[in-house]
Amino acid sequence: MIGGTHSSLGCDLSDFNGSLLVPGIGAQGGRMEDLPDLFGDAVRHVLPVVGRGVISAGPDAAALRARVTELLAT
């Protein structure tokens, strides 16, 4: 697990071949648009956690879907 709020990883993940759970996106200050710069080639392995950012759009199902669509577009 690597926080999405970091400005630098401090390690080379270019040969990493697994999933990277990345909390801190949204309410904690991490931004989806920063993930490619932070993770480089390993960004394809990133599983961003945006719990509060999604839940805050609810409880309406359409609003939840719209928030997820918005986050995925960044």
PyMOL Python script that loads the backbone (N, CA, C, O; Angstrom):
from pymol import cmd

cmd.read_pdbstr("""\
ATOM      1  N   MET A   1       0.853  -1.169   0.000  1.00  0.00           N
ATOM      2  CA  MET A   1       0.000   0.000   0.000  1.00  0.00           C
ATOM      3  C   MET A   1       0.899   1.231   0.000  1.00  0.00           C
ATOM      4  O   MET A   1       1.835   1.331   0.793  1.00  0.00           O
ATOM      5  N   ILE A   2       0.602   2.164  -0.898  1.00  0.00           N
ATOM      6  CA  ILE A   2       1.366   3.398  -1.028  1.00  0.00           C
ATOM      7  C   ILE A   2       0.369   4.540  -1.095  1.00  0.00           C
ATOM      8  O   ILE A   2      -0.512   4.537  -1.955  1.00  0.00           O
ATOM      9  N   GLY A   3       0.488   5.516  -0.206  1.00  0.00           N
ATOM     10  CA  GLY A   3      -0.452   6.626  -0.166  1.00  0.00           C
ATOM     11  C   GLY A   3      -0.398   7.505  -1.393  1.00  0.00           C
ATOM     12  O   GLY A   3       0.680   7.867  -1.866  1.00  0.00           O
ATOM     13  N   GLY A   4      -1.556   7.846  -1.903  1.00  0.00           N
ATOM     14  CA  GLY A   4      -1.656   8.713  -3.067  1.00  0.00           C
ATOM     15  C   GLY A   4      -1.384  10.173  -2.761  1.00  0.00           C
ATOM     16  O   GLY A   4      -1.458  11.019  -3.652  1.00  0.00           O
ATOM     17  N   THR A   5      -1.070  10.476  -1.512  1.00  0.00           N
ATOM     18  CA  THR A   5      -0.776  11.847  -1.135  1.00  0.00           C
ATOM     19  C   THR A   5       0.722  12.152  -1.157  1.00  0.00           C
ATOM     20  O   THR A   5       1.120  13.293  -0.922  1.00  0.00           O
ATOM     21  N   HIS A   6       1.547  11.161  -1.433  1.00  0.00           N
ATOM     22  CA  HIS A   6       2.996  11.361  -1.462  1.00  0.00           C
ATOM     23  C   HIS A   6       3.404  12.137  -2.713  1.00  0.00           C
ATOM     24  O   HIS A   6       2.747  12.047  -3.751  1.00  0.00           O
ATOM     25  N   SER A   7       4.467  12.882  -2.609  1.00  0.00           N
ATOM     26  CA  SER A   7       4.991  13.592  -3.776  1.00  0.00           C
ATOM     27  C   SER A   7       6.035  12.756  -4.505  1.00  0.00           C
ATOM     28  O   SER A   7       6.357  13.027  -5.662  1.00  0.00           O
ATOM     29  N   SER A   8       6.563  11.739  -3.826  1.00  0.00           N
ATOM     30  CA  SER A   8       7.556  10.849  -4.414  1.00  0.00           C
ATOM     31  C   SER A   8       7.441   9.478  -3.744  1.00  0.00           C
ATOM     32  O   SER A   8       7.175   9.390  -2.546  1.00  0.00           O
ATOM     33  N   LEU A   9       7.639   8.431  -4.505  1.00  0.00           N
ATOM     34  CA  LEU A   9       7.547   7.078  -3.945  1.00  0.00           C
ATOM     35  C   LEU A   9       8.796   6.686  -3.175  1.00  0.00           C
ATOM     36  O   LEU A   9       8.715   5.938  -2.201  1.00  0.00           O
ATOM     37  N   GLY A  10       9.936   7.176  -3.597  1.00  0.00           N
ATOM     38  CA  GLY A  10      11.178   6.810  -2.938  1.00  0.00           C
ATOM     39  C   GLY A  10      11.673   5.429  -3.314  1.00  0.00           C
ATOM     40  O   GLY A  10      12.576   4.893  -2.672  1.00  0.00           O
ATOM     41  N   CYS A  11      11.083   4.846  -4.358  1.00  0.00           N
ATOM     42  CA  CYS A  11      11.529   3.527  -4.832  1.00  0.00           C
ATOM     43  C   CYS A  11      11.150   3.382  -6.304  1.00  0.00           C
ATOM     44  O   CYS A  11      10.317   4.125  -6.823  1.00  0.00           O
ATOM     45  N   ASP A  12      11.769   2.427  -6.950  1.00  0.00           N
ATOM     46  CA  ASP A  12      11.530   2.172  -8.365  1.00  0.00           C
ATOM     47  C   ASP A  12      10.532   1.028  -8.510  1.00  0.00           C
ATOM     48  O   ASP A  12      10.812  -0.094  -8.088  1.00  0.00           O
ATOM     49  N   LEU A  13       9.384   1.297  -9.095  1.00  0.00           N
ATOM     50  CA  LEU A  13       8.356   0.274  -9.288  1.00  0.00           C
ATOM     51  C   LEU A  13       8.242  -0.183 -10.736  1.00  0.00           C
ATOM     52  O   LEU A  13       7.282  -0.865 -11.093  1.00  0.00           O
ATOM     53  N   SER A  14       9.210   0.184 -11.577  1.00  0.00           N
ATOM     54  CA  SER A  14       9.104  -0.114 -13.002  1.00  0.00           C
ATOM     55  C   SER A  14       9.018  -1.610 -13.301  1.00  0.00           C
ATOM     56  O   SER A  14       8.423  -1.990 -14.310  1.00  0.00           O
ATOM     57  N   ASP A  15       9.586  -2.462 -12.465  1.00  0.00           N
ATOM     58  CA  ASP A  15       9.520  -3.911 -12.684  1.00  0.00           C
ATOM     59  C   ASP A  15       8.475  -4.589 -11.809  1.00  0.00           C
ATOM     60  O   ASP A  15       8.364  -5.815 -11.812  1.00  0.00           O
ATOM     61  N   PHE A  16       7.712  -3.806 -11.066  1.00  0.00           N
ATOM     62  CA  PHE A  16       6.698  -4.374 -10.178  1.00  0.00           C
ATOM     63  C   PHE A  16       5.578  -4.977 -11.014  1.00  0.00           C
ATOM     64  O   PHE A  16       5.158  -4.392 -12.013  1.00  0.00           O
ATOM     65  N   ASN A  17       5.094  -6.144 -10.608  1.00  0.00           N
ATOM     66  CA  ASN A  17       4.069  -6.844 -11.378  1.00  0.00           C
ATOM     67  C   ASN A  17       2.949  -7.324 -10.464  1.00  0.00           C
ATOM     68  O   ASN A  17       2.593  -8.503 -10.478  1.00  0.00           O
ATOM     69  N   GLY A  18       2.400  -6.424  -9.679  1.00  0.00           N
ATOM     70  CA  GLY A  18       1.298  -6.772  -8.792  1.00  0.00           C
ATOM     71  C   GLY A  18       0.394  -5.571  -8.638  1.00  0.00           C
ATOM     72  O   GLY A  18       0.601  -4.539  -9.277  1.00  0.00           O
ATOM     73  N   SER A  19      -0.599  -5.704  -7.797  1.00  0.00           N
ATOM     74  CA  SER A  19      -1.525  -4.602  -7.554  1.00  0.00           C
ATOM     75  C   SER A  19      -0.975  -3.658  -6.494  1.00  0.00           C
ATOM     76  O   SER A  19      -0.341  -4.084  -5.529  1.00  0.00           O
ATOM     77  N   LEU A  20      -1.228  -2.379  -6.691  1.00  0.00           N
ATOM     78  CA  LEU A  20      -0.797  -1.346  -5.753  1.00  0.00           C
ATOM     79  C   LEU A  20      -2.041  -0.650  -5.205  1.00  0.00           C
ATOM     80  O   LEU A  20      -2.671   0.140  -5.908  1.00  0.00           O
ATOM     81  N   LEU A  21      -2.388  -0.937  -3.974  1.00  0.00           N
ATOM     82  CA  LEU A  21      -3.519  -0.286  -3.335  1.00  0.00           C
ATOM     83  C   LEU A  21      -3.066   1.103  -2.906  1.00  0.00           C
ATOM     84  O   LEU A  21      -2.118   1.245  -2.134  1.00  0.00           O
ATOM     85  N   VAL A  22      -3.753   2.130  -3.414  1.00  0.00           N
ATOM     86  CA  VAL A  22      -3.339   3.512  -3.176  1.00  0.00           C
ATOM     87  C   VAL A  22      -4.473   4.292  -2.510  1.00  0.00           C
ATOM     88  O   VAL A  22      -5.359   4.810  -3.190  1.00  0.00           O
ATOM     89  N   PRO A  23      -4.441   4.372  -1.169  1.00  0.00           N
ATOM     90  CA  PRO A  23      -5.436   5.177  -0.464  1.00  0.00           C
ATOM     91  C   PRO A  23      -5.055   6.649  -0.486  1.00  0.00           C
ATOM     92  O   PRO A  23      -3.963   7.013  -0.921  1.00  0.00           O
ATOM     93  N   GLY A  24      -5.956   7.480  -0.020  1.00  0.00           N
ATOM     94  CA  GLY A  24      -5.654   8.903   0.119  1.00  0.00           C
ATOM     95  C   GLY A  24      -6.132   9.757  -1.030  1.00  0.00           C
ATOM     96  O   GLY A  24      -5.851  10.955  -1.064  1.00  0.00           O
ATOM     97  N   ILE A  25      -6.850   9.172  -1.974  1.00  0.00           N
ATOM     98  CA  ILE A  25      -7.341   9.932  -3.119  1.00  0.00           C
ATOM     99  C   ILE A  25      -8.642  10.630  -2.722  1.00  0.00           C
ATOM    100  O   ILE A  25      -9.529  10.014  -2.131  1.00  0.00           O
ATOM    101  N   GLY A  26      -8.747  11.898  -3.046  1.00  0.00           N
ATOM    102  CA  GLY A  26      -9.980  12.634  -2.753  1.00  0.00           C
ATOM    103  C   GLY A  26      -9.900  13.410  -1.461  1.00  0.00           C
ATOM    104  O   GLY A  26      -9.153  14.383  -1.362  1.00  0.00           O
ATOM    105  N   ALA A  27     -10.664  12.989  -0.467  1.00  0.00           N
ATOM    106  CA  ALA A  27     -10.798  13.729   0.790  1.00  0.00           C
ATOM    107  C   ALA A  27      -9.467  13.945   1.499  1.00  0.00           C
ATOM    108  O   ALA A  27      -9.310  14.929   2.223  1.00  0.00           O
ATOM    109  N   GLN A  28      -8.513  13.051   1.307  1.00  0.00           N
ATOM    110  CA  GLN A  28      -7.223  13.180   1.990  1.00  0.00           C
ATOM    111  C   GLN A  28      -6.201  13.984   1.187  1.00  0.00           C
ATOM    112  O   GLN A  28      -5.082  14.202   1.652  1.00  0.00           O
ATOM    113  N   GLY A  29      -6.574  14.421   0.000  1.00  0.00           N
ATOM    114  CA  GLY A  29      -5.709  15.309  -0.761  1.00  0.00           C
ATOM    115  C   GLY A  29      -5.046  14.715  -1.984  1.00  0.00           C
ATOM    116  O   GLY A  29      -4.536  15.462  -2.819  1.00  0.00           O
ATOM    117  N   GLY A  30      -5.032  13.390  -2.123  1.00  0.00           N
ATOM    118  CA  GLY A  30      -4.464  12.785  -3.325  1.00  0.00           C
ATOM    119  C   GLY A  30      -5.379  13.016  -4.517  1.00  0.00           C
ATOM    120  O   GLY A  30      -6.598  13.085  -4.363  1.00  0.00           O
ATOM    121  N   ARG A  31      -4.800  13.135  -5.697  1.00  0.00           N
ATOM    122  CA  ARG A  31      -5.590  13.407  -6.894  1.00  0.00           C
ATOM    123  C   ARG A  31      -5.344  12.347  -7.959  1.00  0.00           C
ATOM    124  O   ARG A  31      -4.207  11.929  -8.180  1.00  0.00           O
ATOM    125  N   MET A  32      -6.409  11.918  -8.614  1.00  0.00           N
ATOM    126  CA  MET A  32      -6.304  10.906  -9.664  1.00  0.00           C
ATOM    127  C   MET A  32      -5.333  11.356 -10.753  1.00  0.00           C
ATOM    128  O   MET A  32      -4.550  10.553 -11.260  1.00  0.00           O
ATOM    129  N   GLU A  33      -5.383  12.625 -11.107  1.00  0.00           N
ATOM    130  CA  GLU A  33      -4.542  13.114 -12.198  1.00  0.00           C
ATOM    131  C   GLU A  33      -3.059  13.102 -11.860  1.00  0.00           C
ATOM    132  O   GLU A  33      -2.228  13.215 -12.761  1.00  0.00           O
ATOM    133  N   ASP A  34      -2.705  12.968 -10.582  1.00  0.00           N
ATOM    134  CA  ASP A  34      -1.301  12.908 -10.180  1.00  0.00           C
ATOM    135  C   ASP A  34      -0.723  11.490 -10.238  1.00  0.00           C
ATOM    136  O   ASP A  34       0.495  11.315 -10.196  1.00  0.00           O
ATOM    137  N   LEU A  35      -1.581  10.491 -10.333  1.00  0.00           N
ATOM    138  CA  LEU A  35      -1.103   9.107 -10.274  1.00  0.00           C
ATOM    139  C   LEU A  35      -0.129   8.729 -11.389  1.00  0.00           C
ATOM    140  O   LEU A  35       0.858   8.053 -11.100  1.00  0.00           O
ATOM    141  N   PRO A  36      -0.346   9.127 -12.651  1.00  0.00           N
ATOM    142  CA  PRO A  36       0.635   8.772 -13.687  1.00  0.00           C
ATOM    143  C   PRO A  36       2.032   9.323 -13.405  1.00  0.00           C
ATOM    144  O   PRO A  36       3.025   8.630 -13.625  1.00  0.00           O
ATOM    145  N   ASP A  37       2.116  10.562 -12.921  1.00  0.00           N
ATOM    146  CA  ASP A  37       3.433  11.137 -12.615  1.00  0.00           C
ATOM    147  C   ASP A  37       4.068  10.444 -11.417  1.00  0.00           C
ATOM    148  O   ASP A  37       5.279  10.225 -11.396  1.00  0.00           O
ATOM    149  N   LEU A  38       3.265  10.101 -10.427  1.00  0.00           N
ATOM    150  CA  LEU A  38       3.779   9.478  -9.218  1.00  0.00           C
ATOM    151  C   LEU A  38       4.228   8.036  -9.461  1.00  0.00           C
ATOM    152  O   LEU A  38       5.266   7.619  -8.946  1.00  0.00           O
ATOM    153  N   PHE A  39       3.461   7.273 -10.237  1.00  0.00           N
ATOM    154  CA  PHE A  39       3.738   5.852 -10.413  1.00  0.00           C
ATOM    155  C   PHE A  39       4.399   5.496 -11.740  1.00  0.00           C
ATOM    156  O   PHE A  39       4.868   4.370 -11.905  1.00  0.00           O
ATOM    157  N   GLY A  40       4.446   6.419 -12.676  1.00  0.00           N
ATOM    158  CA  GLY A  40       5.096   6.150 -13.958  1.00  0.00           C
ATOM    159  C   GLY A  40       4.510   4.934 -14.651  1.00  0.00           C
ATOM    160  O   GLY A  40       3.289   4.792 -14.729  1.00  0.00           O
ATOM    161  N   ASP A  41       5.369   4.051 -15.158  1.00  0.00           N
ATOM    162  CA  ASP A  41       4.920   2.857 -15.876  1.00  0.00           C
ATOM    163  C   ASP A  41       4.112   1.906 -15.005  1.00  0.00           C
ATOM    164  O   ASP A  41       3.353   1.089 -15.526  1.00  0.00           O
ATOM    165  N   ALA A  42       4.262   1.998 -13.694  1.00  0.00           N
ATOM    166  CA  ALA A  42       3.535   1.113 -12.786  1.00  0.00           C
ATOM    167  C   ALA A  42       2.098   1.569 -12.549  1.00  0.00           C
ATOM    168  O   ALA A  42       1.356   0.895 -11.835  1.00  0.00           O
ATOM    169  N   VAL A  43       1.684   2.704 -13.132  1.00  0.00           N
ATOM    170  CA  VAL A  43       0.336   3.225 -12.895  1.00  0.00           C
ATOM    171  C   VAL A  43      -0.734   2.221 -13.325  1.00  0.00           C
ATOM    172  O   VAL A  43      -1.844   2.247 -12.792  1.00  0.00           O
ATOM    173  N   ARG A  44      -0.430   1.357 -14.255  1.00  0.00           N
ATOM    174  CA  ARG A  44      -1.410   0.352 -14.701  1.00  0.00           C
ATOM    175  C   ARG A  44      -1.751  -0.648 -13.599  1.00  0.00           C
ATOM    176  O   ARG A  44      -2.748  -1.363 -13.701  1.00  0.00           O
ATOM    177  N   HIS A  45      -0.937  -0.703 -12.553  1.00  0.00           N
ATOM    178  CA  HIS A  45      -1.169  -1.612 -11.436  1.00  0.00           C
ATOM    179  C   HIS A  45      -1.884  -0.938 -10.261  1.00  0.00           C
ATOM    180  O   HIS A  45      -2.202  -1.588  -9.266  1.00  0.00           O
ATOM    181  N   VAL A  46      -2.133   0.363 -10.384  1.00  0.00           N
ATOM    182  CA  VAL A  46      -2.696   1.139  -9.277  1.00  0.00           C
ATOM    183  C   VAL A  46      -4.196   0.887  -9.123  1.00  0.00           C
ATOM    184  O   VAL A  46      -4.958   0.932 -10.089  1.00  0.00           O
ATOM    185  N   LEU A  47      -4.590   0.625  -7.887  1.00  0.00           N
ATOM    186  CA  LEU A  47      -6.004   0.512  -7.513  1.00  0.00           C
ATOM    187  C   LEU A  47      -6.289   1.664  -6.545  1.00  0.00           C
ATOM    188  O   LEU A  47      -6.099   1.517  -5.338  1.00  0.00           O
ATOM    189  N   PRO A  48      -6.746   2.819  -7.072  1.00  0.00           N
ATOM    190  CA  PRO A  48      -6.958   3.968  -6.202  1.00  0.00           C
ATOM    191  C   PRO A  48      -8.153   3.754  -5.277  1.00  0.00           C
ATOM    192  O   PRO A  48      -9.173   3.194  -5.678  1.00  0.00           O
ATOM    193  N   VAL A  49      -8.009   4.205  -4.049  1.00  0.00           N
ATOM    194  CA  VAL A  49      -9.081   4.112  -3.059  1.00  0.00           C
ATOM    195  C   VAL A  49      -9.667   5.514  -2.885  1.00  0.00           C
ATOM    196  O   VAL A  49      -8.979   6.447  -2.472  1.00  0.00           O
ATOM    197  N   VAL A  50     -10.939   5.634  -3.208  1.00  0.00           N
ATOM    198  CA  VAL A  50     -11.614   6.923  -3.173  1.00  0.00           C
ATOM    199  C   VAL A  50     -12.906   6.772  -2.371  1.00  0.00           C
ATOM    200  O   VAL A  50     -13.960   7.245  -2.797  1.00  0.00           O
ATOM    201  N   GLY A  51     -12.828   6.121  -1.222  1.00  0.00           N
ATOM    202  CA  GLY A  51     -14.015   5.800  -0.437  1.00  0.00           C
ATOM    203  C   GLY A  51     -14.872   6.994  -0.067  1.00  0.00           C
ATOM    204  O   GLY A  51     -16.041   7.060  -0.449  1.00  0.00           O
ATOM    205  N   ARG A  52     -14.308   7.939   0.672  1.00  0.00           N
ATOM    206  CA  ARG A  52     -15.090   9.106   1.105  1.00  0.00           C
ATOM    207  C   ARG A  52     -15.540   9.954  -0.070  1.00  0.00           C
ATOM    208  O   ARG A  52     -16.629  10.527  -0.039  1.00  0.00           O
ATOM    209  N   GLY A  53     -14.724  10.039  -1.095  1.00  0.00           N
ATOM    210  CA  GLY A  53     -15.082  10.829  -2.271  1.00  0.00           C
ATOM    211  C   GLY A  53     -16.280  10.285  -3.007  1.00  0.00           C
ATOM    212  O   GLY A  53     -17.038  11.049  -3.605  1.00  0.00           O
ATOM    213  N   VAL A  54     -16.467   8.980  -2.976  1.00  0.00           N
ATOM    214  CA  VAL A  54     -17.622   8.359  -3.622  1.00  0.00           C
ATOM    215  C   VAL A  54     -18.823   8.377  -2.676  1.00  0.00           C
ATOM    216  O   VAL A  54     -19.919   8.779  -3.067  1.00  0.00           O
ATOM    217  N   ILE A  55     -18.619   7.949  -1.455  1.00  0.00           N
ATOM    218  CA  ILE A  55     -19.719   7.852  -0.499  1.00  0.00           C
ATOM    219  C   ILE A  55     -20.389   9.204  -0.265  1.00  0.00           C
ATOM    220  O   ILE A  55     -21.600   9.262  -0.052  1.00  0.00           O
ATOM    221  N   SER A  56     -19.625  10.281  -0.301  1.00  0.00           N
ATOM    222  CA  SER A  56     -20.192  11.605  -0.052  1.00  0.00           C
ATOM    223  C   SER A  56     -21.213  12.012  -1.111  1.00  0.00           C
ATOM    224  O   SER A  56     -22.001  12.928  -0.877  1.00  0.00           O
ATOM    225  N   ALA A  57     -21.217  11.355  -2.264  1.00  0.00           N
ATOM    226  CA  ALA A  57     -22.184  11.660  -3.317  1.00  0.00           C
ATOM    227  C   ALA A  57     -23.525  10.965  -3.089  1.00  0.00           C
ATOM    228  O   ALA A  57     -24.512  11.313  -3.738  1.00  0.00           O
ATOM    229  N   GLY A  58     -23.581   9.989  -2.180  1.00  0.00           N
ATOM    230  CA  GLY A  58     -24.778   9.180  -1.970  1.00  0.00           C
ATOM    231  C   GLY A  58     -25.789   9.846  -1.079  1.00  0.00           C
ATOM    232  O   GLY A  58     -25.588  10.982  -0.648  1.00  0.00           O
ATOM    233  N   PRO A  59     -26.876   9.156  -0.795  1.00  0.00           N
ATOM    234  CA  PRO A  59     -27.123   7.748  -1.054  1.00  0.00           C
ATOM    235  C   PRO A  59     -27.765   7.446  -2.407  1.00  0.00           C
ATOM    236  O   PRO A  59     -27.993   6.281  -2.732  1.00  0.00           O
ATOM    237  N   ASP A  60     -28.056   8.470  -3.193  1.00  0.00           N
ATOM    238  CA  ASP A  60     -28.695   8.253  -4.488  1.00  0.00           C
ATOM    239  C   ASP A  60     -27.766   7.488  -5.431  1.00  0.00           C
ATOM    240  O   ASP A  60     -26.629   7.900  -5.660  1.00  0.00           O
ATOM    241  N   ALA A  61     -28.252   6.381  -5.972  1.00  0.00           N
ATOM    242  CA  ALA A  61     -27.420   5.524  -6.833  1.00  0.00           C
ATOM    243  C   ALA A  61     -26.934   6.267  -8.074  1.00  0.00           C
ATOM    244  O   ALA A  61     -25.791   6.082  -8.491  1.00  0.00           O
ATOM    245  N   ALA A  62     -27.776   7.099  -8.666  1.00  0.00           N
ATOM    246  CA  ALA A  62     -27.371   7.839  -9.865  1.00  0.00           C
ATOM    247  C   ALA A  62     -26.257   8.832  -9.531  1.00  0.00           C
ATOM    248  O   ALA A  62     -25.333   9.024 -10.321  1.00  0.00           O
ATOM    249  N   ALA A  63     -26.349   9.459  -8.361  1.00  0.00           N
ATOM    250  CA  ALA A  63     -25.302  10.399  -7.950  1.00  0.00           C
ATOM    251  C   ALA A  63     -23.992   9.669  -7.681  1.00  0.00           C
ATOM    252  O   ALA A  63     -22.918  10.185  -7.991  1.00  0.00           O
ATOM    253  N   LEU A  64     -24.072   8.483  -7.110  1.00  0.00           N
ATOM    254  CA  LEU A  64     -22.862   7.678  -6.871  1.00  0.00           C
ATOM    255  C   LEU A  64     -22.198   7.301  -8.197  1.00  0.00           C
ATOM    256  O   LEU A  64     -20.983   7.425  -8.349  1.00  0.00           O
ATOM    257  N   ARG A  65     -23.008   6.840  -9.154  1.00  0.00           N
ATOM    258  CA  ARG A  65     -22.470   6.487 -10.475  1.00  0.00           C
ATOM    259  C   ARG A  65     -21.835   7.701 -11.148  1.00  0.00           C
ATOM    260  O   ARG A  65     -20.775   7.596 -11.766  1.00  0.00           O
ATOM    261  N   ALA A  66     -22.492   8.854 -11.024  1.00  0.00           N
ATOM    262  CA  ALA A  66     -21.964  10.068 -11.645  1.00  0.00           C
ATOM    263  C   ALA A  66     -20.618  10.440 -11.019  1.00  0.00           C
ATOM    264  O   ALA A  66     -19.709  10.860 -11.734  1.00  0.00           O
ATOM    265  N   ARG A  67     -20.477  10.296  -9.712  1.00  0.00           N
ATOM    266  CA  ARG A  67     -19.212  10.618  -9.053  1.00  0.00           C
ATOM    267  C   ARG A  67     -18.097   9.681  -9.522  1.00  0.00           C
ATOM    268  O   ARG A  67     -16.976  10.124  -9.772  1.00  0.00           O
ATOM    269  N   VAL A  68     -18.402   8.397  -9.640  1.00  0.00           N
ATOM    270  CA  VAL A  68     -17.402   7.435 -10.101  1.00  0.00           C
ATOM    271  C   VAL A  68     -16.998   7.762 -11.540  1.00  0.00           C
ATOM    272  O   VAL A  68     -15.815   7.726 -11.877  1.00  0.00           O
ATOM    273  N   THR A  69     -17.968   8.076 -12.377  1.00  0.00           N
ATOM    274  CA  THR A  69     -17.676   8.441 -13.764  1.00  0.00           C
ATOM    275  C   THR A  69     -16.780   9.679 -13.798  1.00  0.00           C
ATOM    276  O   THR A  69     -15.824   9.740 -14.571  1.00  0.00           O
ATOM    277  N   GLU A  70     -17.094  10.661 -12.957  1.00  0.00           N
ATOM    278  CA  GLU A  70     -16.279  11.880 -12.878  1.00  0.00           C
ATOM    279  C   GLU A  70     -14.841  11.566 -12.467  1.00  0.00           C
ATOM    280  O   GLU A  70     -13.896  12.097 -13.050  1.00  0.00           O
ATOM    281  N   LEU A  71     -14.678  10.710 -11.473  1.00  0.00           N
ATOM    282  CA  LEU A  71     -13.333  10.351 -10.998  1.00  0.00           C
ATOM    283  C   LEU A  71     -12.552   9.581 -12.060  1.00  0.00           C
ATOM    284  O   LEU A  71     -11.350   9.793 -12.215  1.00  0.00           O
ATOM    285  N   LEU A  72     -13.209   8.708 -12.778  1.00  0.00           N
ATOM    286  CA  LEU A  72     -12.533   7.925 -13.807  1.00  0.00           C
ATOM    287  C   LEU A  72     -12.122   8.773 -15.004  1.00  0.00           C
ATOM    288  O   LEU A  72     -11.204   8.403 -15.737  1.00  0.00           O
ATOM    289  N   ALA A  73     -12.785   9.896 -15.208  1.00  0.00           N
ATOM    290  CA  ALA A  73     -12.482  10.768 -16.343  1.00  0.00           C
ATOM    291  C   ALA A  73     -11.232  11.600 -16.118  1.00  0.00           C
ATOM    292  O   ALA A  73     -10.724  12.209 -17.059  1.00  0.00           O
ATOM    293  N   THR A  74     -10.721  11.640 -14.887  1.00  0.00           N
ATOM    294  CA  THR A  74      -9.552  12.470 -14.612  1.00  0.00           C
ATOM    295  C   THR A  74      -8.273  11.705 -14.835  1.00  0.00           C
ATOM    296  O   THR A  74      -7.185  12.252 -14.650  1.00  0.00           O
TER     297      THR A  74
END
""", "prot")
cmd.dss("prot")
cmd.show_as("cartoon", "prot")
cmd.util.cbc("prot")
cmd.orient("prot")
